[in-house]
Amino acid sequence: MSTQHEAGPATTHRVLILGAGYAGLSAAIQLAARVKRGEGVEVTLVNPQERFTERLRLHMAATGQQLAELSIPELLAGTGARFVRGWVTAVDADARTVRIDDDRVLSYDTLVYGVGSVADTAAVPGAEDHAYTLNTPQDAEVLAGRLARLGSGTVVVGGSGLTGIESAAEIAEQYPRLDVVLLGRGEPGAAMNRKAKAYLHAALDRLGVRVRSGVEVMKVLPGAVELAGGESVAADVVVWTSGTRVSPLAAAAGLAVDERGRIVTDAALRSLSHPEVFAVGDAAAIRQGYGVLHGTCQGGMPTGVHAALSILRVLKGKQPKPFRFGYYHTPVSLGRADAVVQFTRPDDSARRICLTGRTAARYKEAVTASPWPTFGRMKKMPASGAFWPHGGRFTRIRVAR
């Protein structure tokens, strides 16, 4: 096995960004667009594939709907940022190196860690072997093929969170001949206000989705799922959307992580143990006044932009500013022409206002379609991506005296 050690000139500050999801790509575009040629900053983005994954649309791809081919190298063209295709197989935080596909080594001065998360199929026996996931476009295409071949039968969606709701609704709408069952410990839309939650449940009922709340899947079998208490639910297909897990790379590298393996950061998104490492998106445990940020596109993109701005401040000898973010909505699609949008306070608690029906569907589509054009605007006008709700008093962290 040959090992290639890639490094720039001694005067070049090497910024290495791992992961080209919503957060990592935001960091790469924002940083590359703001660095002028000749300033001695080299930006490299590493990702397993050249195609950008629209995770907000994977439930659509899972029912055979074609998604746009969005090229990351084409987006980066003209920015000076370098794209490296490959899987990150190891990080050495002390040596400041990253191993790619086991046969290349990239060195860095500053690392942006945005590897993201995947469905937690390790939490329940059999899920890894017998359930389908929506982690990648390839996963969605495999599921789409299986659903297309299934003349009749039962599809069990394990997990009643937003991904589970959208997946169950999409499958039920596209394949009305299938029996779709949504299983979860929590009630779908539990955090929504009464009107929004009632609309969501009515929509699922209209689509024929059978909802079972307050149940826990203990095992996934080849043709069924086993619930706590011993009950078995027959399933021709199981789609697993319950919970997420992050890569063990950060913990293995010796970075300070929380109980879920996410990198613990300071207020500026720097690793507590290795300040030359910035963590963004799902891979980071980012604390705000209301608690730890949960992984969504609306929060992920701002973390990437803030990390880029913080790196530039550090390179100029300045202190990076604290990251503050407040939520503002929870949009949920219920098929192609229906949705519910719950507007929220910055701490993600429900406001009284919500949208439903076709108006909500148009709103949801606008949200889902917005990241890629936003990247394009940031490429030309980087300041356009540096605006998001800061959350006011909700996001301030009070220090005990």
C-alpha positions in Angstrom: 0.0 0.0 0.0 1.5 3.3 -1.1 1.0 6.4 1.0 1.1 9.9 -0.5 1.7 12.8 1.8 0.2 15.9 0.4 1.2 19.3 1.7 1.4 22.9 0.5 4.3 25.3 0.8 5.5 26.2 4.3 4.0 29.7 4.0 0.5 28.3 3.1 -2.1 27.9 5.8 -3.9 24.7 4.9 -7.6 24.5 5.7 -9.0 21.0 5.3 -12.8 20.5 5.3 -14.2 17.0 5.8 -17.7 16.4 4.4 -19.6 18.3 1.8 -23.1 18.2 3.3 -25.0 21.3 4.1 -22.6 22.4 6.8 -19.3 21.4 5.2 -20.1 22.8 1.8 -21.2 26.1 3.4 -17.8 26.3 5.1 -15.9 25.6 1.9 -17.8 28.1 -0.2 -17.8 30.8 2.4 -14.1 30.4 3.1 -13.0 30.0 -0.5 -15.1 33.0 -1.7 -13.6 35.3 1.0 -9.9 34.3 0.5 -8.2 36.3 -2.1 -5.5 34.7 -4.3 -2.1 35.2 -2.9 -3.2 35.5 0.7 -1.6 32.1 1.5 -4.7 30.1 2.4 -5.3 26.8 0.8 -8.8 25.3 1.0 -9.4 21.6 0.4 -12.8 19.9 0.6 -13.0 16.1 1.0 -16.1 14.1 0.2 -16.9 10.5 -0.8 -18.7 11.5 -3.9 -18.8 14.4 -6.3 -22.6 14.7 -6.3 -24.2 16.9 -3.6 -26.7 14.9 -1.5 -30.0 16.7 -1.0 -30.9 14.9 2.2 -34.1 16.9 2.4 -35.3 15.1 -0.7 -34.1 11.5 -0.1 -37.6 10.4 0.9 -38.6 11.5 -2.7 -35.8 9.6 -4.3 -36.9 6.5 -2.3 -40.1 6.5 -4.2 -38.4 6.7 -7.6 -38.6 10.4 -8.1 -35.6 11.8 -9.9 -33.4 14.3 -8.1 -31.1 16.9 -9.8 -27.5 16.0 -10.4 -25.7 18.7 -8.4 -21.9 18.7 -8.9 -19.7 19.8 -6.1 -16.6 20.3 -8.2 -18.6 22.4 -10.7 -19.8 24.6 -7.8 -16.3 25.0 -6.5 -14.9 25.9 -9.9 -13.3 29.4 -9.9 -13.1 29.7 -6.1 -9.6 28.3 -5.8 -10.8 25.5 -3.5 -9.6 22.0 -4.2 -11.9 19.0 -4.2 -10.7 15.6 -3.2 -12.9 12.6 -3.7 -12.5 9.9 -1.1 -13.5 8.4 2.2 -12.0 9.6 5.4 -10.6 6.5 7.2 -8.6 8.1 10.0 -7.8 11.4 11.7 -4.6 12.1 13.6 -5.5 15.2 15.6 -2.0 15.5 17.2 -0.1 15.1 13.9 -2.8 17.2 12.1 -3.2 14.7 9.3 -6.2 12.9 7.7 -6.0 9.6 5.9 -8.1 9.2 2.8 -9.1 5.8 1.4 -6.2 4.3 3.5 -3.7 5.3 0.8 -3.4 9.1 1.0 -2.5 11.4 3.8 -3.6 15.1 3.8 -2.0 17.5 6.2 -3.8 20.5 7.7 -3.2 23.6 9.8 -6.9 24.0 10.5 -9.5 21.3 10.2 -13.3 21.7 9.7 -15.0 18.5 10.7 -18.4 18.1 9.1 -18.6 14.3 8.5 -22.3 14.3 9.6 -24.5 11.5 10.8 -26.4 8.4 9.6 -29.4 6.4 10.7 -28.6 4.5 13.9 -29.1 1.0 12.7 -26.7 -0.3 15.3 -29.2 0.5 18.2 -31.6 -2.4 17.4 -30.6 -5.9 16.5 -31.3 -6.8 12.8 -31.7 -3.2 11.6 -28.3 -3.2 10.0 -29.0 -6.4 8.1 -32.7 -6.2 7.3 -33.8 -2.5 7.2 -33.4 0.1 4.5 -32.0 3.6 5.3 -32.0 7.0 3.7 -28.4 8.0 4.3 -27.3 8.5 0.7 -28.8 8.7 -2.8 -27.6 5.2 -3.4 -29.6 4.0 -0.3 -32.7 5.8 -1.6 -32.3 4.2 -5.1 -32.0 0.7 -3.6 -35.2 1.3 -1.6 -36.9 2.7 -4.6 -36.2 -0.4 -6.6 -37.5 -2.6 -3.8 -40.7 -0.6 -3.5 -41.3 -0.6 -7.3 -41.1 -4.5 -7.3 -43.4 -4.8 -4.4 -46.9 -5.4 -5.8 -48.6 -5.4 -2.5 -47.6 -5.8 1.1 -46.6 -3.9 4.2 -44.0 -1.2 4.6 -43.0 -0.5 8.2 -41.3 2.9 8.9 -39.4 2.7 12.1 -39.1 6.1 13.8 -41.8 8.8 14.2 -39.6 11.8 13.8 -39.6 14.2 10.8 -37.8 11.8 8.5 -40.1 9.0 9.4 -43.2 11.1 8.9 -42.1 12.4 5.5 -41.0 8.9 4.3 -44.3 7.3 5.4 -46.4 10.0 3.7 -44.3 9.8 0.5 -44.5 6.0 0.2 -48.2 6.0 1.0 -48.9 8.6 -1.6 -46.8 7.1 -4.4 -47.8 3.5 -3.7 -51.4 3.5 -2.5 -51.6 -0.3 -2.9 -49.1 -0.7 -0.1 -50.0 -0.8 3.6 -47.7 1.7 5.4 -47.2 1.5 9.2 -45.4 4.3 11.1 -44.0 3.0 14.4 -42.3 5.1 17.1 -41.9 5.7 20.8 -43.2 9.3 20.4 -46.3 10.7 18.8 -45.7 12.1 15.3 -45.6 15.9 15.5 -45.5 15.9 19.3 -43.7 19.2 19.5 -46.2 21.0 17.3 -49.1 23.1 18.4 -52.6 21.5 18.6 -53.7 22.7 15.1 -50.6 21.7 13.3 -50.5 18.3 15.0 -54.1 17.6 14.3 -53.6 18.5 10.6 -50.5 16.2 10.4 -52.5 13.2 11.8 -55.4 13.9 9.6 -53.1 14.0 6.5 -51.5 10.7 7.5 -54.9 9.1 8.0 -56.1 10.4 4.6 -53.0 8.8 3.0 -53.8 5.5 4.7 -50.7 5.5 7.0 -51.4 3.5 10.2 -49.7 5.3 13.1 -48.7 3.4 16.2 -47.2 5.6 18.9 -45.7 4.5 22.3 -44.1 1.4 20.9 -40.5 0.3 20.8 -38.9 -1.9 18.1 -36.7 -4.5 19.8 -35.6 -6.5 16.8 -35.8 -6.3 13.0 -36.4 -9.7 11.3 -36.3 -10.6 7.6 -40.1 -10.4 7.4 -41.2 -8.6 10.5 -40.3 -6.3 13.4 -40.6 -7.4 17.0 -41.9 -4.9 19.5 -41.3 -4.6 23.2 -43.7 -7.0 24.9 -43.3 -9.7 22.3 -45.7 -8.5 19.6 -44.6 -9.0 16.0 -45.6 -6.7 13.1 -45.3 -8.3 9.6 -43.2 -6.2 7.2 -42.2 -6.8 3.6 -40.0 -3.7 3.8 -38.6 -1.9 6.9 -37.4 1.7 6.5 -35.2 2.7 9.5 -35.3 6.4 10.5 -35.1 6.1 14.2 -32.2 8.0 15.7 -28.9 8.9 14.3 -25.3 8.1 15.1 -22.0 9.8 14.1 -18.8 8.4 12.8 -16.3 7.1 15.5 -13.5 9.0 13.7 -13.5 11.9 16.1 -13.4 9.8 19.3 -10.7 7.6 17.8 -8.6 10.7 17.0 -8.6 11.8 20.6 -10.9 14.7 20.2 -13.2 15.6 23.1 -16.6 14.1 22.3 -20.0 13.8 24.1 -21.8 10.6 25.0 -23.0 10.3 21.4 -19.6 10.8 19.9 -20.1 14.4 18.7 -17.2 16.8 19.0 -17.7 19.1 22.0 -17.1 22.7 21.0 -16.5 26.1 22.6 -18.7 29.1 21.7 -16.9 29.7 18.5 -17.3 26.0 17.3 -13.7 25.0 18.1 -13.0 21.6 19.6 -12.4 21.9 23.4 -9.4 19.6 23.2 -8.0 20.7 19.9 -8.8 24.4 19.1 -7.4 24.1 15.5 -10.4 21.8 14.8 -13.8 23.4 14.1 -16.8 21.1 14.2 -20.0 21.8 12.2 -23.4 20.3 11.5 -24.5 17.0 13.0 -21.0 16.0 14.0 -20.8 18.7 16.6 -22.3 19.1 20.1 -22.9 22.9 19.8 -24.4 24.3 23.0 -26.8 27.3 23.0 -28.8 28.8 25.8 -31.7 26.4 25.2 -29.5 23.3 24.9 -27.5 21.4 22.3 -28.3 22.2 18.6 -30.0 19.3 16.9 -29.0 18.3 13.3 -31.0 20.2 10.7 -30.3 22.0 7.5 -31.5 25.3 9.0 -28.9 25.1 11.7 -26.2 23.2 9.8 -25.5 25.8 7.1 -25.0 28.6 9.6 -22.5 26.5 11.6 -20.5 26.1 8.4 -20.5 29.8 7.5 -19.6 30.7 11.1 -16.7 28.3 11.2 -15.4 29.9 8.0 -15.7 33.4 9.4 -14.1 32.3 12.6 -11.1 30.8 10.8 -10.6 34.1 8.9 -10.7 36.1 12.1 -8.1 33.8 13.7 -5.8 34.1 10.7 -6.0 37.9 11.1 -5.0 37.7 14.7 -8.5 38.3 16.1 -10.7 36.4 18.5 -13.6 34.5 16.8 -17.1 35.5 17.8 -19.5 33.2 19.6 -21.9 31.2 17.5 -25.6 31.9 18.2 -28.5 30.4 16.3 -32.3 30.3 16.9 -34.8 28.1 15.2 -37.6 29.6 13.2 -39.7 26.8 11.6 -40.3 23.1 11.3 -41.6 22.3 7.7 -42.8 18.8 7.1 -43.9 17.5 3.7 -46.9 15.1 3.5 -46.6 14.0 -0.1 -46.1 16.3 -3.1 -49.0 18.7 -2.6 -49.5 18.8 1.1 -47.4 19.8 4.1 -47.5 21.4 7.5 -45.1 24.2 8.7 -44.9 24.8 12.4 -43.3 28.2 13.2 -41.2 28.1 16.3 -39.5 30.2 18.9 -35.7 30.3 18.8 -35.6 27.4 21.3 -37.6 25.3 18.8 -40.8 25.4 20.9 -44.0 25.8 18.9 -45.6 29.2 18.2 -49.3 29.6 17.7 -48.9 30.2 13.9 -48.6 27.4 11.4 -49.2 26.8 7.7 -51.1 23.8 6.2 -52.1 22.4 2.8 -50.8 23.7 -0.5 -49.5 26.9 0.9 -47.4 24.9 3.3 -46.3 22.6 0.5 -45.1 25.5 -1.6 -43.2 26.9 1.5 -41.6 23.5 2.2 -40.5 23.2 -1.5 -38.9 26.7 -1.3 -37.0 25.7 1.8 -35.9 22.3 0.3 -34.8 23.9 -2.9 -32.9 26.9 -1.3 -29.5 25.5 -0.2 -28.0 25.0 -3.7 -28.9 28.5 -5.0 -27.7 29.8 -1.7 -24.3 28.2 -2.3 -24.2 29.8 -5.7 -25.0 33.3 -4.2 -22.3 32.8 -1.5 -19.8 32.0 -4.2 -20.4 35.4 -5.8 -21.4 37.4 -2.7 -20.1 35.6 0.4 -21.8 38.1 2.7 -25.2 36.9 1.5 -24.8 33.7 3.5 -23.8 35.3 6.8 -27.4 36.1 8.0 -29.5 33.8 10.2 -31.6 34.3 13.3 -29.4 34.6 16.4 -32.2 33.9 18.8 -31.8 36.8 21.2 -32.1 35.8 24.9 -32.8 32.2 24.0 -29.3 31.5 22.8 -27.3 33.3 25.4 -25.3 31.0 27.7 -25.3 32.3 31.3 -22.1 31.7 33.1 -22.4 30.9 36.8 -20.7 33.4 39.1 
